[in-house]
Amino acid sequence: MLDTMRTDTRAPAAVGAAFVMWLVAVGAGVFETILVVASGEAGGGAAVGVTVRVAVFLAAILVALRMRAGRRWARLTLAVGLGVLGTLSLVVDPLLWLLDGNSLSAVLAESGPADLAFGTSRVLHVAAVLTACVLMFLPSSNRYFRRPVAALAT
């Protein structure tokens, strides 16, 4: 596949910070997966679910590395794939649950430590993804991704 290489490979601070936020999001996702598997709530399909999640986590890291290196396609893939679709997959069920008339304060009062850890991790996960997306499209990031490129097969 043909790819491009930046003439100046130094990423601005915003791109570096976006990369860190993607790693934070992956770390939160790994933590959430461990909590679900350890709780036994994953059921009989746990192996398949874990395999899919591990594949997504590894792909996210690899694409984030390409984004940090200045690849435009990687920035777009992260923004659409994880920033939009991934975030929707994380928030749709909780939002529907709230819209059904359930009480957040009641569930918090009944939650155990594992539930609270999961909820906290999920909030961190979503915040990291949204922060990474914003950072990838700041003016300094936009300039970095618009820099001249030299065609190179990778």
N, C-alpha and C positions, 0 to 999 in steps of 0.2 A: 504494500500500500504506500502510495506517495504521501509524504508528510512534509512539514516545513520546519525550518530551523531559524530561530531569531538571530539577527546579526549581533544583538546585545542581549545576552542571556540573563542579565541581572533583573530579577523580578522586583517590582516595587513592593513596599511594605504591605500595601493592601492585598496584593496577590499572595504574599507569604502568610499573612494573617488568615486569608480565605482558606489556604491549604491547611493551616492548623485547625480551623473550624471544621473542615471536612473530616479531619482525623478525630476531633472531639465527637462529631456526629457518629462516626463509625464505632468509636469506643462506647458511646452510649447504647448504640444498637447491639453491640456484643453483650454488654451488661444486661440489657433487657432480655436478650435471648437466653442467657444463663439463668436469669430469674424465672422465666417461664418454664424452661426445661426442669429446673430444680423443684419448682412447685408441683410438677406433675400435671399441670393444666394443658400441656401440649398434646396429650393423648397419644394414640398409637401412631400418628403421623409425624411424630417429633423429629425423626431422622430426616425425613424429606424437608420439613420446614427449616431445620438447622442447615441442611445442605444448601438450600436456596439462599438462606440468609448469608452463609459464609461466601457463596459465590458473589452475591451483591456487595458484600463488604470488601472483598478482594478487588472486584471491578471498580468500586468507588475509589479505593486507594490508588489503583493504577491510573485511572482517569484523572484523579486529583494531581498525581505526579506530572502528567502530561499538561494539565492546566497550569501548574506552577512553572513549567518549562515554556509557557507561552502559546500552547496550541489552542487555536480558536475553537476547533471542533470539541475539545475537551471542556472548555468553559460552557459552551452551549449544551453539551450532553449533561453536565452536572446541573445546570440551571433548569433544564426541562425535565430530565429524567429523575433527579432527586429533589430539586428545588420545588417543582410543581407536582409531579406524579407521586414522588416519595412522600412529600409532606401531606398530600391528600390521603395517602394510605395510612398515615399516622394519626390524622385528626378527624376523619369522617366518622368512624364508629363512636368516639367520645362525643362528638357534636350531635349525632343522631340520638345518642343516649340522653343527652341533656334536653334535646328538643322533645323527647318523649315525656318530659315532665319530671325526670329524676332530679334529685337534690344533690348537688356537689358537697354541701356541708354535711349531709347525712352520710354519704359514702366515706367522707374523710373521717368522720367520727367512728365509723365501723371498721376502718382500715387497720391492718396490722403493719408491722415494720416492712415486710416484703412489698406490700401494696404501695406504701408510701415511697419506698425506694424506687419502685417501678415508675410511679407517677412523676417523681422528681427527675428521674433519668429521661423520661419521655419529654418533659418540658425542656430540659437541657438539650436533648436531641433536636427538637424542633427549632429551638432558639439558635443552635449552632448552624443548622442548615440555612435558616433565613439570614443569619449574619453572614455566612459564607457567600450567599447569593448577592447580597448587597455589596460586599467587599469586592466581588469579582467584576462589578459594573460601575465602580467609582471612576471618576475621570482619569486618575493615574493608571488604573487597571485597563481602561479602554485604550489609552495611549500605548500601553505595553502590548496589547493584543493587536494593535493596528500597525506596529512597526514593520519595516520592510523584511521580507523573508526570502530565503534562498531555497529553491527546490532541492529536496534531498530524500532519497529512499531510506526508510527506516524499517 
